[in-house]
Amino acid sequence: MRLFALELILSLIDVRGHIPRFDDFRPAPTAPAPIGVVRTLAAAIAVFAALSLAIWGLVWLAVNLL
C-alpha cells in the first residue's frame, strides 16, 4: 500500500516517468576492464603512494630536527 501511495504521488507530480522500474533493466554481461583503465589506476595509486611517502618523510624530518 505504501509503494502504491508513493507511486501515485510521484505520478501526480509527473516524476514517475523519469524513474525506471526494476523490470526495465536487463543484466548486462560483464566485460573485462580495458588495459588502459588498469594502467591509469595503477599509475594513480603509485603517485598517491609516492606523495604520501614524501609527506611522511618531510614530517619525520621536521620532528627529528626539532
N, CA, C and O atoms as a Tinker XYZ file with bonds, in Angstrom:
   264  protein
     1  N      0.814000   -1.186000    0.000000    73     2
     2  CA     0.000000    0.000000    0.000000    64     1     3
     3  C      0.862000    1.255000    0.000000    63     2     4     5
     4  O      0.552000    2.238000   -0.673000    81     3
     5  N      1.969000    1.206000    0.780000    73     3     6
     6  CA     2.843000    2.373000    0.832000    64     5     7
     7  C      3.480000    2.628000   -0.523000    63     6     8     9
     8  O      3.590000    3.776000   -0.954000    81     7
     9  N      3.906000    1.554000   -1.204000    73     7    10
    10  CA     4.525000    1.732000   -2.513000    64     9    11
    11  C      3.518000    2.266000   -3.524000    63    10    12    13
    12  O      3.864000    3.085000   -4.376000    81    11
    13  N      2.286000    1.808000   -3.433000    73    11    14
    14  CA     1.255000    2.308000   -4.336000    64    13    15
    15  C      1.009000    3.795000   -4.086000    63    14    16    17
    16  O      0.855000    4.569000   -5.031000    81    15
    17  N      0.971000    4.192000   -2.817000    73    15    18
    18  CA     0.752000    5.602000   -2.490000    64    17    19
    19  C      1.926000    6.449000   -2.981000    63    18    20    21
    20  O      1.729000    7.540000   -3.516000    81    19
    21  N      3.131000    5.950000   -2.799000    73    19    22
    22  CA     4.301000    6.687000   -3.264000    64    21    23
    23  C      4.283000    6.810000   -4.787000    63    22    24    25
    24  O      4.566000    7.878000   -5.330000    81    23
    25  N      3.952000    5.723000   -5.471000    73    23    26
    26  CA     3.895000    5.766000   -6.927000    64    25    27
    27  C      2.790000    6.710000   -7.403000    63    26    28    29
    28  O      2.962000    7.405000   -8.404000    81    27
    29  N      1.676000    6.739000   -6.706000    73    27    30
    30  CA     0.588000    7.637000   -7.054000    64    29    31
    31  C      1.008000    9.097000   -6.892000    63    30    32    33
    32  O      0.729000    9.926000   -7.758000    81    31
    33  N      1.669000    9.406000   -5.797000    73    31    34
    34  CA     2.131000   10.777000   -5.566000    64    33    35
    35  C      3.148000   11.181000   -6.628000    63    34    36    37
    36  O      3.090000   12.289000   -7.160000    81    35
    37  N      4.072000   10.288000   -6.931000    73    35    38
    38  CA     5.084000   10.609000   -7.935000    64    37    39
    39  C      4.476000   10.767000   -9.320000    63    38    40    41
    40  O      4.930000   11.599000  -10.107000    81    39
    41  N      3.466000    9.987000   -9.620000    73    39    42
    42  CA     2.837000   10.124000  -10.930000    64    41    43
    43  C      2.011000   11.404000  -11.008000    63    42    44    45
    44  O      1.888000   11.985000  -12.086000    81    43
    45  N      1.447000   11.852000   -9.897000    73    43    46
    46  CA     0.678000   13.095000   -9.899000    64    45    47
    47  C      1.563000   14.310000  -10.124000    63    46    48    49
    48  O      1.141000   15.269000  -10.771000    81    47
    49  N      2.767000   14.286000   -9.608000    73    47    50
    50  CA     3.681000   15.414000   -9.837000    64    49    51
    51  C      4.574000   15.175000  -11.040000    63    50    52    53
    52  O      5.545000   15.902000  -11.251000    81    51
    53  N      4.249000   14.154000  -11.834000    73    51    54
    54  CA     4.897000   13.851000  -13.103000    64    53    55
    55  C      6.396000   13.569000  -12.938000    63    54    56    57
    56  O      7.209000   13.998000  -13.757000    81    55
    57  N      6.746000   12.857000  -11.890000    73    55    58
    58  CA     8.127000   12.444000  -11.690000    64    57    59
    59  C      8.289000   10.968000  -12.017000    63    58    60    61
    60  O      9.389000   10.516000  -12.336000    81    59
    61  N      7.207000   10.223000  -11.938000    73    59    62
    62  CA     7.273000    8.770000  -12.088000    64    61    63
    63  C      7.816000    8.350000  -13.448000    63    62    64    65
    64  O      8.470000    7.312000  -13.546000    81    63
    65  N      7.567000    9.117000  -14.488000    73    63    66
    66  CA     8.040000    8.735000  -15.808000    64    65    67
    67  C      9.543000    8.767000  -15.943000    63    66    68    69
    68  O     10.095000    8.129000  -16.840000    81    67
    69  N     10.219000    9.497000  -15.071000    73    67    70
    70  CA    11.667000    9.625000  -15.163000    64    69    71
    71  C     12.410000    8.601000  -14.320000    63    70    72    73
    72  O     13.631000    8.487000  -14.419000    81    71
    73  N     11.696000    7.862000  -13.501000    73    71    74
    74  CA    12.318000    6.862000  -12.641000    64    73    75
    75  C     12.035000    5.490000  -13.239000    63    74    76    77
    76  O     10.884000    5.055000  -13.244000    81    75
    77  N     13.056000    4.796000  -13.742000    73    75    78
    78  CA    12.804000    3.487000  -14.346000    64    77    79
    79  C     12.472000    2.443000  -13.295000    63    78    80    81
    80  O     12.906000    2.541000  -12.147000    81    79
    81  N     11.722000    1.474000  -13.685000    73    79    82
    82  CA    11.389000    0.370000  -12.793000    64    81    83
    83  C     12.458000   -0.707000  -12.913000    63    82    84    85
    84  O     13.248000   -0.713000  -13.857000    81    83
    85  N     12.472000   -1.610000  -11.951000    73    83    86
    86  CA    13.475000   -2.670000  -11.980000    64    85    87
    87  C     13.250000   -3.616000  -13.149000    63    86    88    89
    88  O     14.187000   -4.271000  -13.605000    81    87
    89  N     12.018000   -3.694000  -13.637000    73    87    90
    90  CA    11.737000   -4.572000  -14.771000    64    89    91
    91  C     12.374000   -4.059000  -16.055000    63    90    92    93
    92  O     12.594000   -4.828000  -16.991000    81    91
    93  N     12.672000   -2.756000  -16.102000    73    91    94
    94  CA    13.228000   -2.171000  -17.312000    64    93    95
    95  C     14.698000   -2.515000  -17.507000    63    94    96    97
    96  O     15.223000   -2.382000  -18.613000    81    95
    97  N     15.363000   -2.952000  -16.453000    73    95    98
    98  CA    16.788000   -3.226000  -16.539000    64    97    99
    99  C     17.031000   -4.702000  -16.831000    63    98   100   101
   100  O     16.455000   -5.576000  -16.182000    81    99
   101  N     17.850000   -4.960000  -17.768000    73    99   102
   102  CA    18.290000   -6.316000  -18.066000    64   101   103
   103  C     19.741000   -6.442000  -17.600000    63   102   104   105
   104  O     20.522000   -5.510000  -17.793000    81   103
   105  N     20.114000   -7.544000  -17.004000    73   103   106
   106  CA    21.506000   -7.676000  -16.574000    64   105   107
   107  C     22.438000   -7.675000  -17.790000    63   106   108   109
   108  O     22.279000   -8.467000  -18.719000    81   107
   109  N     23.390000   -6.785000  -17.755000    73   107   110
   110  CA    24.344000   -6.667000  -18.851000    64   109   111
   111  C     25.500000   -7.635000  -18.613000    63   110   112   113
   112  O     25.899000   -7.866000  -17.471000    81   111
   113  N     26.024000   -8.189000  -19.675000    73   111   114
   114  CA    27.177000   -9.072000  -19.489000    64   113   115
   115  C     28.392000   -8.262000  -19.022000    63   114   116   117
   116  O     28.640000   -7.151000  -19.489000    81   115
   117  N     29.121000   -8.843000  -18.107000    73   115   118
   118  CA    30.285000   -8.137000  -17.590000    64   117   119
   119  C     31.435000   -8.263000  -18.567000    63   118   120   121
   120  O     31.754000   -9.353000  -19.043000    81   119
   121  N     32.041000   -7.145000  -18.851000    73   119   122
   122  CA    33.181000   -7.122000  -19.761000    64   121   123
   123  C     34.446000   -6.883000  -18.942000    63   122   124   125
   124  O     34.409000   -6.160000  -17.946000    81   123
   125  N     35.549000   -7.473000  -19.344000    73   123   126
   126  CA    36.791000   -7.231000  -18.600000    64   125   127
   127  C     37.223000   -5.772000  -18.738000    63   126   128   129
   128  O     36.965000   -5.124000  -19.753000    81   127
   129  N     37.875000   -5.279000  -17.711000    73   127   130
   130  CA    38.326000   -3.892000  -17.724000    64   129   131
   131  C     39.402000   -3.708000  -18.787000    63   130   132   133
   132  O     40.303000   -4.538000  -18.906000    81   131
   133  N     39.317000   -2.641000  -19.550000    73   131   134
   134  CA    40.352000   -2.384000  -20.550000    64   133   135
   135  C     41.705000   -2.166000  -19.881000    63   134   136   137
   136  O     41.790000   -1.728000  -18.734000    81   135
   137  N     42.745000   -2.479000  -20.619000    73   135   138
   138  CA    44.105000   -2.360000  -20.076000    64   137   139
   139  C     44.423000   -0.908000  -19.717000    63   138   140   141
   140  O     45.128000   -0.655000  -18.740000    81   139
   141  N     43.915000    0.038000  -20.489000    73   139   142
   142  CA    44.190000    1.447000  -20.215000    64   141   143
   143  C     43.663000    1.886000  -18.869000    63   142   144   145
   144  O     44.308000    2.671000  -18.174000    81   143
   145  N     42.496000    1.391000  -18.492000    73   143   146
   146  CA    41.918000    1.764000  -17.196000    64   145   147
   147  C     42.757000    1.175000  -16.064000    63   146   148   149
   148  O     42.983000    1.831000  -15.047000    81   147
   149  N     43.208000   -0.043000  -16.241000    73   147   150
   150  CA    44.022000   -0.692000  -15.212000    64   149   151
   151  C     45.351000    0.038000  -15.051000    63   150   152   153
   152  O     45.814000    0.254000  -13.931000    81   151
   153  N     45.962000    0.416000  -16.169000    73   151   154
   154  CA    47.235000    1.148000  -16.091000    64   153   155
   155  C     47.050000    2.520000  -15.459000    63   154   156   157
   156  O     47.893000    2.963000  -14.679000    81   155
   157  N     45.961000    3.191000  -15.787000    73   155   158
   158  CA    45.698000    4.505000  -15.201000    64   157   159
   159  C     45.486000    4.386000  -13.697000    63   158   160   161
   160  O     45.997000    5.202000  -12.929000    81   159
   161  N     44.738000    3.377000  -13.280000    73   159   162
   162  CA    44.509000    3.160000  -11.857000    64   161   163
   163  C     45.814000    2.837000  -11.130000    63   162   164   165
   164  O     46.052000    3.330000  -10.027000    81   163
   165  N     46.656000    2.011000  -11.747000    73   163   166
   166  CA    47.942000    1.671000  -11.137000    64   165   167
   167  C     48.837000    2.906000  -11.034000    63   166   168   169
   168  O     49.528000    3.087000  -10.031000    81   167
   169  N     48.830000    3.753000  -12.063000    73   167   170
   170  CA    49.636000    4.971000  -12.019000    64   169   171
   171  C     49.127000    5.926000  -10.941000    63   170   172   173
   172  O     49.927000    6.545000  -10.239000    81   171
   173  N     47.819000    6.050000  -10.802000    73   171   174
   174  CA    47.260000    6.926000   -9.774000    64   173   175
   175  C     47.608000    6.425000   -8.378000    63   174   176   177
   176  O     47.910000    7.221000   -7.488000    81   175
   177  N     47.567000    5.118000   -8.184000    73   175   178
   178  CA    47.934000    4.550000   -6.887000    64   177   179
   179  C     49.412000    4.784000   -6.599000    63   178   180   181
   180  O     49.782000    5.091000   -5.465000    81   179
   181  N     50.259000    4.641000   -7.620000    73   179   182
   182  CA    51.695000    4.856000   -7.433000    64   181   183
   183  C     51.994000    6.312000   -7.090000    63   182   184   185
   184  O     52.823000    6.581000   -6.221000    81   183
   185  N     51.335000    7.247000   -7.754000    73   183   186
   186  CA    51.543000    8.670000   -7.458000    64   185   187
   187  C     51.062000    8.983000   -6.050000    63   186   188   189
   188  O     51.739000    9.696000   -5.310000    81   187
   189  N     49.900000    8.459000   -5.671000    73   187   190
   190  CA    49.386000    8.688000   -4.321000    64   189   191
   191  C     50.341000    8.126000   -3.266000    63   190   192   193
   192  O     50.576000    8.763000   -2.239000    81   191
   193  N     50.885000    6.947000   -3.514000    73   191   194
   194  CA    51.822000    6.346000   -2.565000    64   193   195
   195  C     53.102000    7.163000   -2.468000    63   194   196   197
   196  O     53.630000    7.355000   -1.373000    81   195
   197  N     53.609000    7.647000   -3.603000    73   195   198
   198  CA    54.841000    8.445000   -3.595000    64   197   199
   199  C     54.624000    9.763000   -2.849000    63   198   200   201
   200  O     55.476000   10.176000   -2.062000    81   199
   201  N     53.497000   10.419000   -3.089000    73   199   202
   202  CA    53.220000   11.672000   -2.385000    64   201   203
   203  C     53.035000   11.432000   -0.890000    63   202   204   205
   204  O     53.475000   12.240000   -0.071000    81   203
   205  N     52.396000   10.345000   -0.538000    73   203   206
   206  CA    52.213000   10.031000    0.881000    64   205   207
   207  C     53.550000    9.788000    1.567000    63   206   208   209
   208  O     53.781000   10.266000    2.678000    81   207
   209  N     54.428000    9.046000    0.905000    73   207   210
   210  CA    55.754000    8.794000    1.477000    64   209   211
   211  C     56.576000   10.071000    1.573000    63   210   212   213
   212  O     57.317000   10.258000    2.537000    81   211
   213  N     56.453000   10.952000    0.584000    73   211   214
   214  CA    57.194000   12.215000    0.626000    64   213   215
   215  C     56.718000   13.082000    1.789000    63   214   216   217
   216  O     57.537000   13.659000    2.504000    81   215
   217  N     55.414000   13.179000    1.982000    73   215   218
   218  CA    54.883000   13.967000    3.100000    64   217   219
   219  C     55.273000   13.343000    4.426000    63   218   220   221
   220  O     55.642000   14.049000    5.365000    81   219
   221  N     55.193000   12.011000    4.508000    73   219   222
   222  CA    55.593000   11.339000    5.743000    64   221   223
   223  C     57.070000   11.612000    6.037000    63   222   224   225
   224  O     57.435000   11.862000    7.185000    81   223
   225  N     57.921000   11.565000    5.006000    73   223   226
   226  CA    59.349000   11.823000    5.193000    64   225   227
   227  C     59.619000   13.246000    5.642000    63   226   228   229
   228  O     60.477000   13.469000    6.495000    81   227
   229  N     58.909000   14.204000    5.090000    73   227   230
   230  CA    59.102000   15.591000    5.500000    64   229   231
   231  C     58.665000   15.808000    6.942000    63   230   232   233
   232  O     59.334000   16.519000    7.692000    81   231
   233  N     57.559000   15.208000    7.332000    73   231   234
   234  CA    57.102000   15.341000    8.721000    64   233   235
   235  C     58.082000   14.661000    9.662000    63   234   236   237
   236  O     58.388000   15.204000   10.724000    81   235
   237  N     58.575000   13.498000    9.302000    73   235   238
   238  CA    59.541000   12.781000   10.140000    64   237   239
   239  C     60.823000   13.605000   10.306000    63   238   240   241
   240  O     61.380000   13.701000   11.400000    81   239
   241  N     61.279000   14.200000    9.189000    73   239   242
   242  CA    62.477000   15.024000    9.239000    64   241   243
   243  C     62.260000   16.256000   10.112000    63   242   244   245
   244  O     63.135000   16.614000   10.901000    81   243
   245  N     61.121000   16.899000    9.982000    73   243   246
   246  CA    60.830000   18.089000   10.774000    64   245   247
   247  C     60.752000   17.747000   12.260000    63   246   248   249
   248  O     61.231000   18.515000   13.094000    81   247
   249  N     60.156000   16.605000   12.602000    73   247   250
   250  CA    60.056000   16.217000   14.003000    64   249   251
   251  C     61.444000   15.919000   14.561000    63   250   252   253
   252  O     61.742000   16.284000   15.699000    81   251
   253  N     62.284000   15.270000   13.786000    73   251   254
   254  CA    63.611000   14.931000   14.282000    64   253   255
   255  C     64.527000   16.145000   14.378000    63   254   256   257
   256  O     65.431000   16.161000   15.214000    81   255
   257  N     64.319000   17.154000   13.549000    73   255   258
   258  CA    65.146000   18.347000   13.625000    64   257   259
   259  C     64.738000   19.255000   14.778000    63   258   260   261
   260  O     65.538000   20.065000   15.248000    81   259
   261  N     63.514000   19.125000   15.228000    73   259   262
   262  CA    63.075000   19.965000   16.363000    64   261   263
   263  C     63.602000   19.347000   17.601000    63   262   264
   264  O     63.372000   19.863000   18.695000    81   263
